[in-house]
Amino acid sequence: MGFLAETSLPDSNAAELHLSHPTEDERVRIWTNTSFSWRDTLTLPVYLKESLYLTTVPLAKNGGLTLWILVDKSLPPDQRPILCSCESFFKSSLVSDSGGNTTDVAVHGIASVFCAPEYRGRGYAARMMTELAKELYDWQSDRGKCVGTVLYSDIGKKYYAKLGWQPNTTNSHLVFQPTEVLDQGLCQPILQEDLERLCERDEIMIRKVMATPVEDIRTRFTIIPDLDHMLWHIAKETFACQFLFSKVPVAKGAIAGLPGSQIWAIWIHRYYDHPDIGSPNNVLYILRLVVEDPTLGSEENKGTDKYNDQVNYLKAILQAAQAEAKEWKLDEVKLWNPTPSVQGLIDETGIEHVVVEREEESIASGYWYDENGNPDLAPEWLNNEHYAWL
């Protein structure tokens, strides 16, 4: 269907505009439009297959994913201009207060906000986001009380902040270079069948941290790094690697140490460009880095055997990530928002890295609700790592 003439486009404040959900044909129209921005290394036909496939994988299936469109309510499906579109994902989360009282809650992650070129500059995206902020508070409320919505802005911090999505206080990451590293034998690869057990262990530790009383913090918040989050990223990785190489990576991360003092990282391979073109920009993202006992790597233990073991474990894991990036023709390794204690351990490893504070891309931002669904103050966001990105 062709788009409406500019003179017949509705005003962004028009009462006849509302949120709806696309038909199957409208989904294809959306994905065709977004392909020019987000298909990475894929051809259009393959990108359309990937988009459909990603609606069927963990985190998205069984109602986890919802597609939204801003349209004229007076026009029938498949005959209405899609003025703007986006997706939302249901995310199991936790909040706790200063006393450590912890509650299972939900947030909705917003992704793929898109206006076709012919509809840009008319305020449709702002209208859609305003309507969505009101809609998501009660959306899928039978699955859990919603405390907010999160998104990752690729257009800086100001646009979404004006609409209520305040940027997180930090949006930093570390960058490591790929390199061939001699295997020290200190870590082992994490296989896909290991992920469920590790995610369950991780969640137990997170709940313990969230239940610990803290002073001077009104509310803490975290998205649970569950298996569904990891498998969503892995599904995208698998699709791209099959297309590019006709094979997929076996290692999903690396783990070192004995139970009780282990450190592990879960990672994925992301190809924004074909690795054989000049100046590609492809990344091995560490989705989640877990230090089982953070006290072992604290400043108080510095110089002890246990502290040195933690440094060596983390060094082995980071070097395994560097080697994996080298083997799979990735251009850098990125680790998001390490804690101060982890940053201290990384500095002790002696591995060269650069610290980047993001200002334009992947700006974690949140719109937070109070008990009545009105805008609320931002909580302290724990574990703002790449697993939660969409």
C-alpha positions as CSV (number, residue, x, y, z in Angstrom):
1,M,0.0,0.0,0.0
2,G,1.4,3.4,-0.8
3,F,1.6,6.1,1.8
4,L,-0.7,8.9,2.2
5,A,0.0,12.3,0.6
6,E,1.6,14.7,3.0
7,T,-1.5,16.9,3.0
8,S,-3.7,14.0,4.1
9,L,-1.5,12.8,7.0
10,P,-3.2,13.2,10.4
11,D,-1.8,15.5,13.0
12,S,0.2,13.7,15.7
13,N,-2.3,15.0,18.3
14,A,-5.4,13.8,16.4
15,A,-7.9,11.9,18.5
16,E,-8.3,9.2,15.7
17,L,-4.7,8.0,16.3
18,H,-4.3,5.1,18.6
19,L,-2.1,2.1,19.4
20,S,-2.8,-1.2,17.7
21,H,-1.1,-4.5,16.8
22,P,-0.1,-5.4,13.2
23,T,-1.4,-8.1,11.1
24,E,0.9,-10.7,9.6
25,D,1.1,-8.6,6.4
26,E,1.7,-5.5,8.3
27,R,4.6,-7.1,10.2
28,V,6.3,-7.9,6.9
29,R,5.8,-4.3,5.9
30,I,7.4,-3.1,9.1
31,W,10.3,-5.5,8.9
32,T,10.9,-4.5,5.2
33,N,11.1,-0.9,6.2
34,T,13.4,-1.5,9.2
35,S,15.7,-3.8,7.2
36,F,17.6,-0.8,5.9
37,S,18.6,0.1,9.4
38,W,18.9,-3.2,11.3
39,R,19.5,-6.1,9.0
40,D,23.3,-6.0,9.6
41,T,24.9,-8.6,7.3
42,L,21.7,-10.2,6.2
43,T,19.9,-9.8,2.8
44,L,16.3,-8.6,2.9
45,P,14.8,-12.1,2.4
46,V,17.0,-13.6,5.1
47,Y,16.3,-10.7,7.5
48,L,12.6,-11.3,7.0
49,K,13.1,-14.9,8.0
50,E,15.2,-13.9,11.0
51,S,12.5,-11.4,12.1
52,L,9.9,-14.1,12.0
53,Y,12.1,-16.6,13.7
54,L,12.9,-14.3,16.6
55,T,9.2,-14.1,17.4
56,T,9.3,-17.8,18.3
57,V,12.3,-18.0,20.6
58,P,12.6,-17.7,24.4
59,L,11.8,-14.2,25.7
60,A,9.6,-13.5,22.7
61,K,7.4,-16.6,22.5
62,N,4.2,-17.2,24.5
63,G,3.3,-13.6,24.7
64,G,6.7,-12.3,25.8
65,L,6.9,-10.1,22.6
66,T,4.3,-7.6,21.6
67,L,4.4,-5.6,18.4
68,W,2.8,-2.1,18.5
69,I,1.8,0.3,15.8
70,L,0.4,3.9,15.8
71,V,-2.4,4.1,13.2
72,D,-5.6,5.8,12.3
73,K,-8.4,3.9,14.1
74,S,-10.9,4.7,11.4
75,L,-8.9,2.7,8.8
76,P,-9.1,-1.1,8.4
77,P,-6.1,-3.4,9.0
78,D,-3.8,-3.9,6.0
79,Q,-5.2,-0.6,4.5
80,R,-3.8,1.8,7.1
81,P,-0.5,3.7,7.1
82,I,1.8,2.5,9.9
83,L,2.8,5.9,11.2
84,C,5.2,4.4,13.8
85,S,6.0,1.0,15.2
86,C,7.9,-0.7,18.0
87,E,8.2,-3.9,20.1
88,S,7.9,-4.6,23.8
89,F,9.3,-7.5,25.8
90,F,8.1,-8.7,29.1
91,K,11.0,-8.9,31.5
92,S,11.0,-10.6,34.9
93,S,12.6,-8.3,37.4
94,L,13.2,-7.5,41.1
95,V,12.9,-4.4,43.3
96,S,14.0,-4.0,46.9
97,D,13.9,-1.2,49.4
98,S,16.6,0.0,51.8
99,G,15.5,-2.7,54.3
100,G,16.1,-5.5,51.7
101,N,12.4,-6.2,51.2
102,T,12.4,-7.8,47.8
103,T,9.5,-8.1,45.4
104,D,9.2,-9.9,42.1
105,V,8.0,-7.4,39.5
106,A,8.0,-6.8,35.7
107,V,9.3,-4.2,33.3
108,H,8.6,-4.0,29.6
109,G,11.6,-3.5,27.4
110,I,10.9,-1.3,24.4
111,A,12.8,-1.9,21.2
112,S,12.8,-1.2,17.5
113,V,11.1,2.2,17.6
114,F,10.8,3.1,13.9
115,C,9.1,5.6,11.6
116,A,9.2,5.1,7.9
117,P,11.0,8.1,6.2
118,E,7.9,9.5,4.7
119,Y,6.3,9.8,8.2
120,R,9.2,11.4,10.1
121,G,9.4,14.8,11.5
122,R,5.6,15.0,12.3
123,G,5.7,13.9,16.0
124,Y,4.3,10.3,15.5
125,A,7.1,8.7,17.5
126,A,6.5,11.0,20.4
127,R,2.8,10.3,20.2
128,M,3.3,6.5,20.1
129,M,5.7,6.6,23.1
130,T,3.3,8.8,25.1
131,E,0.5,6.3,24.5
132,L,2.8,3.4,25.2
133,A,3.9,4.7,28.5
134,K,0.2,4.8,29.6
135,E,-0.6,1.4,28.1
136,L,2.3,-0.7,29.4
137,Y,1.6,0.0,33.1
138,D,-1.4,-2.4,33.0
139,W,-0.2,-4.5,30.0
140,Q,0.1,-8.3,30.9
141,S,-0.5,-7.3,34.6
142,D,-1.6,-10.9,35.2
143,R,2.0,-11.9,34.8
144,G,3.4,-9.4,37.3
145,K,3.1,-5.9,38.6
146,C,4.9,-3.5,36.2
147,V,7.3,-0.9,37.8
148,G,8.6,0.6,34.6
149,T,9.7,0.4,31.0
150,V,13.2,0.4,29.7
151,L,14.8,1.1,26.4
152,Y,18.3,1.6,24.9
153,S,18.4,4.9,23.0
154,D,20.6,5.1,19.9
155,I,19.9,8.8,19.4
156,G,21.5,10.1,22.6
157,K,20.0,11.1,25.9
158,K,17.7,14.0,25.3
159,Y,14.9,12.8,23.0
160,Y,13.5,10.0,25.2
161,A,14.2,12.0,28.4
162,K,11.8,14.6,27.2
163,L,9.2,11.8,26.9
164,G,9.9,10.5,30.4
165,W,12.6,7.9,29.8
166,Q,15.5,9.1,32.0
167,P,19.0,7.9,31.1
168,N,20.7,5.7,33.7
169,T,23.4,7.5,35.7
170,T,26.1,5.4,34.0
171,N,26.3,3.8,30.5
172,S,29.8,2.6,30.4
173,H,31.7,-0.3,28.9
174,L,35.2,-1.7,28.6
175,V,36.7,-2.5,25.2
176,F,39.3,-5.3,24.8
177,Q,41.1,-6.2,21.6
178,P,41.0,-9.6,20.1
179,T,44.2,-11.6,20.4
180,E,45.6,-15.1,20.2
181,V,46.2,-16.2,23.8
182,L,48.0,-19.3,25.0
183,D,45.6,-21.4,26.9
184,Q,46.6,-21.3,30.6
185,G,44.2,-24.1,31.5
186,L,42.5,-22.0,34.2
187,C,39.1,-21.8,32.6
188,Q,36.8,-24.1,30.7
189,P,34.2,-23.2,28.0
190,I,30.6,-22.8,28.9
191,L,28.3,-24.9,26.6
192,Q,24.7,-24.2,25.9
193,E,23.6,-27.0,28.1
194,D,25.4,-25.4,31.0
195,L,23.5,-22.1,30.8
196,E,20.3,-23.1,32.7
197,R,22.3,-24.2,35.8
198,L,24.5,-21.1,35.7
199,C,21.5,-18.8,35.3
200,E,19.8,-20.4,38.2
201,R,22.9,-20.0,40.4
202,D,23.2,-16.4,39.3
203,E,19.6,-15.6,40.2
204,I,20.0,-17.1,43.7
205,M,23.0,-14.8,44.3
206,I,21.2,-11.8,42.9
207,R,18.2,-12.4,45.2
208,K,20.6,-12.5,48.2
209,V,22.2,-9.2,47.2
210,M,18.8,-7.6,46.7
211,A,17.6,-8.8,50.1
212,T,20.6,-7.2,51.9
213,P,19.7,-4.0,53.6
214,V,21.5,-0.8,52.4
215,E,21.4,2.7,53.6
216,D,20.7,5.8,51.5
217,I,19.2,3.9,48.6
218,R,15.4,4.2,48.3
219,T,14.9,1.5,45.7
220,R,17.0,-1.0,43.9
221,F,16.1,-2.6,40.6
222,T,17.4,-5.4,38.4
223,I,16.3,-7.4,35.4
224,I,16.8,-11.1,36.2
225,P,19.5,-12.5,33.9
226,D,17.5,-15.6,33.3
227,L,18.0,-18.3,30.6
228,D,15.4,-16.7,28.3
229,H,17.5,-13.6,28.0
230,M,20.6,-15.6,27.1
231,L,18.8,-17.8,24.6
232,W,17.2,-14.7,22.9
233,H,20.7,-13.3,22.2
234,I,22.0,-16.8,21.2
235,A,19.2,-17.3,18.8
236,K,20.1,-14.1,17.0
237,E,23.8,-15.1,17.0
238,T,23.0,-18.6,15.7
239,F,21.0,-17.2,12.8
240,A,23.7,-14.8,11.7
241,C,26.5,-17.3,12.1
242,Q,24.7,-19.9,10.1
243,F,24.2,-17.4,7.3
244,L,27.8,-16.1,7.3
245,F,29.8,-19.3,8.1
246,S,27.4,-22.3,7.9
247,K,28.4,-23.1,11.5
248,V,27.8,-21.7,15.0
249,P,30.1,-21.1,17.9
250,V,30.2,-23.9,20.5
251,A,31.5,-21.8,23.4
252,K,28.8,-19.6,25.0
253,G,31.3,-18.2,27.5
254,A,34.0,-19.3,30.0
255,I,34.2,-20.3,33.7
256,A,37.1,-20.6,36.1
257,G,37.6,-21.6,39.7
258,L,36.1,-24.0,42.1
259,P,32.4,-23.8,43.2
260,G,32.1,-21.1,45.9
261,S,34.8,-18.9,44.3
262,Q,34.0,-19.2,40.6
263,I,33.9,-16.4,38.0
264,W,32.1,-16.9,34.7
265,A,31.2,-14.9,31.6
266,I,28.4,-15.6,29.1
267,W,29.0,-14.0,25.6
268,I,27.6,-13.7,22.1
269,H,29.0,-12.9,18.7
270,R,27.4,-9.9,16.9
271,Y,28.1,-9.2,13.2
272,Y,27.0,-5.7,12.2
273,D,29.1,-5.9,9.0
274,H,30.5,-8.8,6.9
275,P,33.8,-9.7,8.5
276,D,35.6,-9.6,5.1
277,I,34.8,-6.1,4.2
278,G,37.2,-3.2,5.0
279,S,36.7,-1.7,8.5
280,P,34.0,-4.0,9.9
281,N,32.6,-3.2,13.4
282,N,31.7,-6.6,14.9
283,V,31.7,-7.3,18.6
284,L,31.9,-10.1,21.1
285,Y,29.6,-8.9,23.8
286,I,29.9,-10.3,27.3
287,L,26.2,-10.6,28.2
288,R,26.8,-11.3,31.9
289,L,29.9,-11.5,34.1
290,V,29.4,-13.2,37.4
291,V,31.7,-13.2,40.4
292,E,30.4,-15.8,42.8
293,D,32.0,-14.3,46.0
294,P,32.7,-10.6,45.5
295,T,34.3,-10.4,48.9
296,L,37.3,-12.5,47.7
297,G,38.2,-9.7,45.3
298,S,37.6,-6.8,47.6
299,E,40.3,-4.3,48.6
300,E,40.4,-5.8,52.1
301,N,41.7,-9.1,50.6
302,K,44.2,-7.5,48.2
303,G,47.5,-9.3,48.3
304,T,46.1,-12.6,49.6
305,D,46.1,-15.9,47.8
306,K,42.3,-15.8,47.4
307,Y,42.5,-12.3,45.9
308,N,45.3,-13.3,43.5
309,D,43.2,-16.4,42.5
310,Q,40.3,-14.1,41.6
311,V,42.6,-11.9,39.5
312,N,44.0,-15.0,37.6
313,Y,40.5,-16.5,37.1
314,L,39.2,-13.2,35.6
315,K,42.3,-12.8,33.5
316,A,41.8,-16.3,32.0
317,I,38.2,-15.6,31.2
318,L,38.9,-12.2,29.5
319,Q,41.7,-13.8,27.5
320,A,39.4,-16.6,26.5
321,A,37.0,-13.9,25.2
322,Q,39.8,-12.2,23.4
323,A,40.8,-15.5,21.7
324,E,37.2,-16.3,20.8
325,A,36.8,-12.8,19.2
326,K,40.0,-13.4,17.2
327,E,38.9,-16.9,16.0
328,W,35.5,-15.6,14.9
329,K,36.7,-12.5,13.1
330,L,35.3,-10.0,15.6
331,D,36.9,-6.6,16.0
332,E,36.6,-6.1,19.8
333,V,35.2,-7.4,23.1
334,K,32.9,-5.3,25.1
335,L,31.9,-5.6,28.8
336,W,29.2,-3.4,30.1
337,N,29.2,-1.6,33.5
338,P,31.5,-3.7,35.6
339,T,31.2,-3.0,39.3
340,P,34.0,-1.1,41.0
341,S,35.4,-4.3,42.5
342,V,35.4,-6.1,39.2
343,Q,37.0,-3.0,37.6
344,G,39.7,-3.3,40.3
345,L,40.3,-6.9,39.4
346,I,40.5,-6.2,35.7
347,D,43.1,-3.5,36.4
348,E,45.1,-6.0,38.3
349,T,45.1,-8.5,35.4
350,G,47.2,-6.1,33.3
351,I,45.1,-6.7,30.2
352,E,44.9,-3.5,28.1
353,H,41.5,-2.0,27.8
354,V,39.7,1.2,27.2
355,V,36.8,2.6,29.3
356,V,34.0,4.2,27.3
357,E,31.1,6.3,28.6
358,R,28.4,6.0,26.0
359,E,26.7,9.3,25.1
360,E,24.8,8.5,21.9
361,E,24.3,4.7,21.5
362,S,22.7,2.0,23.7
363,I,21.8,4.6,26.4
364,A,19.9,2.5,29.1
365,S,16.9,4.6,30.0
366,G,13.9,4.0,32.2
367,Y,10.3,5.3,32.6
368,W,9.4,4.4,36.2
369,Y,5.9,4.0,37.7
370,D,4.7,4.7,41.3
371,E,1.9,2.6,42.9
372,N,-0.7,4.4,40.9
373,G,1.0,4.2,37.5
374,N,2.3,7.8,37.6
375,P,5.9,8.7,36.8
376,D,8.2,7.9,39.7
377,L,11.9,8.5,40.7
378,A,14.4,6.3,39.1
379,P,15.7,3.4,41.2
380,E,19.4,2.3,41.4
381,W,19.7,-0.1,38.5
382,L,21.9,-3.1,39.4
383,N,23.4,-5.3,36.7
384,N,23.0,-2.9,33.8
385,E,24.7,-5.4,31.5
386,H,24.3,-6.4,27.9
387,Y,22.0,-9.4,28.5
388,A,19.2,-6.9,29.2
389,W,19.7,-5.0,25.9
390,L,17.2,-5.4,23.1
